[in-house]
Amino acid sequence: MALIQIEGLHPQPTGSRWALWRLGFRPFYLLAALCAFAVVPVWLAEYGGWLPQTRGLAGLAWHVHEMLYGYTVAVVAGFLLTAVRNWTGRPTPTGWPLAGLCLLWLAARLMLPLAPTVLSIPLDLAFLPCLAWVVHRRLRHAEQRRNAFVPWLLLALATLNLLFYLALAGQLAFDPLLPLRAAMMLLVTLTVIMAGRLHPLFTRNAVAPIKQYRNDRLERYIAPLTMAVLLADLFPLSAAILVPANLIVAGLHFWRGWGWAPLATWRKPILWILHLSYLALPCALLLAVPAALGRLPWLVMEHVLGIGVLGGLTLGMMVRSALGHTGHALATGKLETLTFAALMLAVPLRVAFWLLPLPGSYRDWLWAAAACWILAFALFVWRFAPILNRPRIDGKPG
C-alpha cells in the first residue's frame, strides 16, 4: 500500500519527449489495448489445439478473466486515474507510483498463464483494492458524494475475482465462470451510469442545436434496474420472470438512448461509436428472451454485452480521452473510423452462427469475429501509442 501513498513525485517537465507516466490514462490505455490485442489470438491458438495449455490459468476461464480483469479493468483504471483528478482537483499517481500500479497489473497478466497460481493470484487480487484506495482517498478529501460508489464497485469486482479463484480451486461449489459473468454485469452497469452522464453531454456539445429529452426518474432507477435484471439472468429463474423483466428494461434503454439524439451523430464517428455501443445493451437484453426460453445459448447475449457494450464503449472512450487529454482536436479520421467499424463488426460476426442460417462452421465465424477485434486494437495501438507517449501538443501538464 505504500506504493500508492507516494505523492511527492510530479509529472516530467513539459519539455520532455517521454510523457507516458504523466497521467493514468496514458500507460493504462496502451496496456489495455495491447492486452485486448494479445489475449484473443493466444486463446484461439489454445482453442484450436496449436498451443499447449500452460501451468497456470488457461482455457476459457483465462480468456474470460483477462477480457474483464485484464483489458476492461485497465481501461477503468486509466479512466479513473484521470477523471478523479478532474472531479476532485487533487493529484492522482504519476511518475513512479503510476508505474508501480501498472507493473502490478502487468505482472499479474504475465504470471497468470505462466506461473504457479500461488504466485500469480495474490498479484491479481491486489490490484483492484489498490486502485479503490487511490480513488477513495481523493473522493473522501474532496467530499465527492456523487462518485462515492466507485471505490465500492471496485471492491465488489475484487470480491468476485476472489470468488472466481476459490471456485476454480474447488473451494466453492459453483461454476467458476459465474463470478466472472457477474463481474461483467457490474461493469455493464457502470457503463449505464457513465453513458447517462457523458453521451448526451458530448452529443449536445458537438452537434448543437439538437433536441434531447431526459427523464429524471428513469435516470435515478435505470442503473439498479439494469443490474438486477442482468444478475437475475445468471441464475436458472423462471422464464415467466426473466422474459418480461428483460423486455421492460430493454424498452427503457431504447427510450433513454433515443432521447440523446443518436441519429444526429452519424457524421461524427467519435460520437456514434458511443451511441452504437449503448444500443448493444438493449439488443443484448432482447437476446436474453430466447435464451431464457431455452432457444439460444446465453453466450450470445453475453458476447453482445462483452464486445458491443464493454468493448465498444471502452474503445470509444479511449480514443476520445486520448485525443482530448493530449491537446488534440476531438475529431477522427479514416483510421479511427476503421477502428470503430472493425470492433462493431465483430459483434454480429460473433453471434451470427446462432441467429441466422449461414454457411460455414462455428469456428469460421469465431475466427472472423476475432480478426475484427484484433484489427481494431492493432489499429488503436498503431495510431495512439505515439500520442500516449508524447507530451501534450498544447504544452499543458498531463
N, C-alpha and C positions, 0 to 999 in steps of 0.2 A: 504494500500500500504506500510505502514511502516514495515509490516511483512517481505517483500522480500528485504528490503533495509539493513537489519542487516547482515553485512558481517564479524563481528569480531569473530564469533564462528568458531571453526575448528573441523575437524573430531576427534573422540575419539582416544586415543593413540593406536598404533598398538597392544599393549598387551591386550587390552580389548577384552572380549569374545562377546560383543554386538556391531555389526557393521552396524545395519540397517540404521542408519542416516548418514553414511559416504559419500554416493553419491546417486544421484537421482534415478538411475536405481533400487536400492535395494528395497526401500519401494513401489515404483510405479509399478514395475513388479509384486510384490507379491499382491498388492491391485488389479491390473488389472486381474490377474488370478483368484483371489477369486471372483471378480465381474462377470467374464465370467462363472465361475462355479455356482454361485448362481442365476443369473438372469434367465437363461433358465428354470430350474425346477420351479421357482416361477411363471414364465409366463405360463408354461404348466399347472400348478395347477389351475391358474386362467382361462386359456383357456378351461380346462376340467370341470370347474364348481365346483372344490373342494375347491377353495379359494375365499372368497367374495372379491369384488373389494374394494380397500381401499379409504380413503377420499382424497388422493392426486392424483398424476399422476398414471394412471392404464391402463391395457389392452394393445393393440397392440402399442399404442403411447409410453407407458412406455418401452415396450420391445425394440422397435427400438431405442428409445432415449438412453437407457442405454447401448446397444451394441455399440453405436457410442460415446456418450459423457461420458459414464462410462468407459467401457473397452478400446476402441481404444484410446481415449484421454489420459487415464492413461499410456498406452504404449508409446504414443508420448511424454508425459511429462517425463517419465523415460529416454527415448532415448535422448531427447534434453538436459535435465539437466546433462547428461553425455557427450554427443557429443560436446556440446558448449564449455565445458571446454577444450576438445582436439582441437577444431577448433581455439579457441582464446587464450588459455593459461591463461585465467582468471578463478578464482574460481566461482563455482556455489553454490547455497544454500546447506548447510549441517547442521547437528545438529538441533537446534530448528527452524530456518527458514524453513528447509526442512520439518520438522514435521508439521509446520503450514500449508504449502501448501498441504500436504497430508490430514490434518484434514479438510481443506476447501473442498477438493474433496470428502472425505468420508462423511462429514456432509450432503452434497447435495445428495449423493447416498441414505443415510438412511432416509432423511427427505422427499424426493420427493414422495415416495408412501405412507408415513405415516402422514405427517404434512400438514396443510393448505398451499396452493401454495403461499400465500403471504409471508410465512416464508422461504419456500424451494427454490423458483425460484431465488431470489436475490443471494443466496449462489451459485447456479449452474452457474448463469450468471457471477459471479465474477471470477471464476477460470481461464478461458482462457485469459482474459485480464491481470491477474497477471502473468501468465506464459509468455505471449507475452512480458510483460515489463522486466521480468528477462532476456529473450533471447535477446531482443533488446538492452538493456544496454551493454551487453557484446559484441555483434556483432559490435555495434557502436564504442566502445572504441578500439576494435581491427581492425576496418576498414575492416570488413569481408563482402565484397560486394557479394561474390558468394552465401552466405546464407542469404542475407538481406531480401529475400522474406518470410522467415519463420515466423517472427512476424506478417506480413500482412496476411498470410494464417491462423494463429491462430485467428486473429481478424475477418477474414471472417467467420470462423467457429462459433465464438461467436455471430456474427450478425445473422447468420442462426438460431442459438439457440434462440435468442430473437424473430425472426420472427415466429419460431415454437410456442413459448408460446403465442404470440399475436394472431396467427391464432387459437390456441386451445381455447383461451378465447373469440373468436368471433370478435376480433377487426380487423381482416383482412379477406377478402373474398376469401380464398383459402384453400385447404386441408392442415391441419397441418402437414401431412406427407411429403408434398412437400419440405419444408426446410430441413427436415431430410434426404430425398433422395438426395438433392443437397449437403448436408454435406458429405454424403458417397462418392459422386463423387469427391469432393475436396480431401478427404482422399485417395481415389484410385489414384488420380493424384499425390499426394505426394509420394505414393509408386512407381509410374512410374519414378519419379526423383531419388529417393533413390536407386531403383533397378539398374538404369543405372550407378550409381556411385559405388555400392557395389558388385553386383552379379559377374560381370566379374573380378573384383579385387580379391574377395575371391576365385573364381574358379581358377584363374591364380596362386595365391599364394599356393594353396593346391594341385593342380593337374598338376603341371608343368612336362614336357613341353607339352603344348597344343597349338592349333592354334585357335585364335579368330579373329573376324573382327569387325570393328566399323565404322559407317558412321557418320561423324561429323554433316552433315546437318540434318540427321534424329534425332540425339541427341538434336539438337537445337530446333526442332519443334514438337517432339513426345508428350511432356507433354501438351502444349497448344492445339494440335490437339485432344488428348485424352479427355481433359477436355471439349472442345467444343462439341464433339460428345456425351459424357456421359450426359452433361447438356441438349443437344438437345433431348435426349431420354426421358427426363422428361416431355416433352410437346407434345400435340397432333399434331405434324407436319406430313406432307405427307410422306407416305412410300417411295415415289419416292426420297425423300431427305434422310430419315433415313437409308434405306436399303443399298445404295451404300456407304454412309458415314461410317457405321459400318463395312461393308465388307473391305473397304480400310484400315481403322485403325487397324482392326483385323489382316489383312495381314502384315502390318508394324510391329506389335508387334510380330507376329510369326517370321518374318525375324530378328528382333532385338534380340529376345531371343535366336534364333538358333545360332547367332553369338557369344554368350557367351559360347559355347561348353557345353550345359547342359548334354549331354549323358556321358561325362567324369566324372560326379559326382555320378553315380549310386551306388557306394560303400561307399559314404560319406553322410549319412542322414543329417548332419548339412548343407550340400550344396544343396542336391536335394530337400529339403523342400522349399528352396528359389526359385529354378527354377520351381518347380511344382506349387507353388503359383502364380508365374508370368504367367505361362501358362494358369492359370484360367482366366486371363484378356482377351486375345483374344477369348477364348472359350465363355466367357460372351458376348462379342461383337457379336459373331456369333449367340448366342441365342437371341440377340436383333432383329435380322432379322425377324424370325417368330413372335416375339412379335409386331413388327411394322406392320406386315401384319395381325394382329388380330388372330393369330393361337396359341399363347401362352400367358399366363399372364406375365406381366412384373416382377412379383415377382420371376420368375425362374431365369432370368438374374441377378436380384439384389441379390439373395441369393448366386449365384456363386461368385459375387463380394464380398459380405459380409463375407461369410465363407471361400471361396477359396483364394481370393486375400488378403483381410484385415486380416482374421483370420490366414491363413497360413503364411503370411509374418511376422506378428507381433509375432506369436509363435516362428517361426524360429529365428527371431532376438533376442527375449528374451532369448532363450536358448543359442545362440551364445555369446551374450554380458554378460549374467550372468556367463558363464564359463570364457570368456576372461578377464573380469574386476575383477574377483576374483582370478586370477592367475592359473586357471585350464587349462589343455590342451584343445584345440578346437577339441575334439573328443567325440562322443556319443556312448552310449551303447544300450542294448536292450530296456531299459526303455524309453529312449528318442526316439528311433525309433518307439516304440509302440505309444508314444505320438503323433508324427507326423502322423503316419498312421491313428490313430483314427480321428484326425482332418480332414485329407484329405478325409477319407471315408465318413465323414458327408456331403461332397459336393454332390456326386451322390445320396446318400440316401435322401437328402432334395429335390432334383428336379426330382427323378426317376418317381414319380407318374405322372408327367406331360409329360414325354418324352417317356415312354415305357408302353406297355400293361401288367402291372404286377399285381399279386394278392394282396389282402389287400386293406384297406381303406387309404384315405389321412392321417388320424390320425395315423395309424400304421407306415407309412413311416416317418411322422413327429417325432414320438417318437423314432424311430430307429436313425434318424439323431441327435436328441437331446442327446440320450445316448452316441453317439460317441463324440460329443462336450464336454459333461460333463466329460467323461472319460479322454479326452485329458488334460483338465485343472486340473482335480483331480491329474493326474499323474505329471503334472508340479509342482503343489504345493507340493506334496509328495517329489519330487526329489529336488526342488530348494529352498524351504523355509529354510532349514538348511544352504544351501550355501549362500543365500542372507543375512542371519543373522550373519554369521561368518566373521571374518576378512579375508583378502586375504591370501592365503596359502604361498605366497612368501614374506610376511611381508611388502609389499609396501602400501602406503596410498591409500585410495579409496574404 
